[in-house]
């Protein structure tokens, strides 16, 4: 389980899926261990850099939502200190995922909650990038 905390290695997405599954479906010591590891993973300052791989490779909606929570925290707390190239990369990645999923009607229906969360992430990015625009809209 704790191998997902080794940020010197590539994230093992199937292992992360198992940890998250143990957190949501396990019990007792297994669930507590999963919660501890998952909390440490989410709080790691570089966890956001693993989100693209997680979203691309995980088949678990719970894992994807955890990854998007990591991204949401990054956007709301550290967005302004990220280099411009990294901000553009994150924004473009989120837009690409939204476009790829919404391009297929069956995917759109099946992944509705996931799309909604991705859209909320994109709105958070836009709020950071263009705060005056959102200030204008809030006046109406």
C-alpha positions in Angstrom: 0.0 0.0 0.0 2.7 2.5 1.0 4.4 2.2 -2.4 2.1 4.9 -3.7 3.8 7.3 -1.3 7.2 6.8 -3.1 7.2 9.9 -5.3 10.6 9.0 -6.7 8.8 6.3 -8.8 5.9 6.5 -11.3 2.5 6.1 -9.6 1.2 2.5 -9.7 -2.4 3.3 -10.7 -3.7 -0.3 -10.1 -2.2 -0.2 -6.6 -3.8 3.2 -6.0 -7.1 1.7 -7.2 -6.8 -1.1 -4.7 -5.9 1.3 -1.9 -9.0 3.5 -2.6 -11.1 0.4 -2.9 -9.9 -0.8 0.5 -10.7 2.7 1.9 -14.3 2.6 0.6 -15.0 -1.1 0.8 -12.7 -2.5 3.4 -13.1 -2.7 7.1 -11.1 -2.6 10.3 -7.3 -2.4 10.1 -7.3 -2.6 6.3 -9.6 0.4 5.9 -7.6 2.4 8.5 -4.3 1.6 6.8 -5.8 2.6 3.4 -7.1 5.9 4.9 -3.7 6.7 6.4 -1.9 6.1 3.1 -4.5 7.8 1.0 -4.4 10.9 3.3 -0.6 11.1 3.0 -0.8 10.7 -0.7 -3.4 13.5 -1.1 -1.4 15.8 1.1 1.9 15.3 -0.7 2.8 18.6 -2.5 3.6 16.7 -5.7 0.4 14.6 -5.8 -1.1 16.8 -8.4 1.6 15.8 -10.9 0.2 12.3 -10.8 -3.3 13.3 -11.6 -2.9 13.0 -15.5 -1.7 9.5 -15.3 -4.4 8.5 -12.7 -7.2 10.0 -14.9 -5.8 8.4 -18.0 -5.2 4.9 -16.6 -7.6 4.3 -13.7 -10.9 2.5 -14.4 -12.2 3.4 -11.0 -14.5 6.4 -10.7 -13.6 6.7 -7.0 -10.0 7.0 -7.9 -10.7 9.6 -10.5 -12.7 11.6 -8.1 -9.9 11.5 -5.5 -7.5 12.7 -8.3 -9.8 15.5 -9.1 -10.0 16.5 -5.5 -6.2 16.7 -5.5 -6.4 18.9 -8.6 -9.1 21.1 -7.0 -6.9 21.7 -4.0 -4.0 22.6 -6.2 -6.1 25.2 -8.1 -7.6 26.8 -5.0 -4.4 26.9 -2.9 -1.3 27.0 -5.2 -2.4 28.0 -8.7 -0.8 31.4 -8.7 2.6 30.1 -7.7 2.8 27.5 -10.5 4.9 28.4 -13.5 2.8 29.6 -16.5 3.7 26.5 -18.5 2.4 24.2 -15.8 -0.8 26.1 -15.4 -1.3 26.0 -19.2 -0.6 22.2 -19.2 -3.1 21.5 -16.5 -5.8 23.7 -18.1 -5.2 22.1 -21.5 -5.2 18.6 -20.1 -8.6 19.2 -18.3 -10.0 20.6 -21.5 -8.8 17.7 -23.6 -10.4 15.2 -21.2 -13.7 17.0 -21.3 -13.6 17.2 -25.1 -12.7 13.5 -25.5 -15.4 12.3 -23.2 -18.2 14.6 -24.5 -17.4 13.7 -28.1 -19.2 10.4 -27.6 -22.9 10.4 -26.6 -22.7 7.1 -24.8 -19.6 8.3 -22.8 -21.4 11.5 -22.0 -24.3 9.7 -20.4 -22.2 7.1 -18.7 -19.7 9.6 -17.3 -22.1 12.4 -16.3 -20.8 12.8 -12.7 -17.2 12.7 -13.9 -17.9 15.3 -16.6 -19.6 17.5 -14.0 -16.5 17.3 -11.7 -14.2 18.1 -14.6 -16.3 21.1 -15.5 -16.1 22.3 -12.0 -12.3 22.0 -12.1 -12.3 24.0 -15.3 -14.4 26.7 -13.7 -12.0 26.8 -10.7 -9.2 27.4 -13.2 -11.1 30.1 -15.0 -11.8 31.8 -11.7 -8.1 31.9 -11.0 -7.1 33.0 -14.5 -9.8 35.6 -15.0 -11.1 36.7 -11.6 -12.4 40.1 -12.9 -14.7 38.2 -15.4 -16.3 36.3 -12.5 -16.6 39.4 -10.5 -18.6 41.0 -13.3 -20.9 38.0 -13.6 -21.5 38.0 -9.9 -22.9 41.6 -10.1 -25.8 40.4 -12.2 
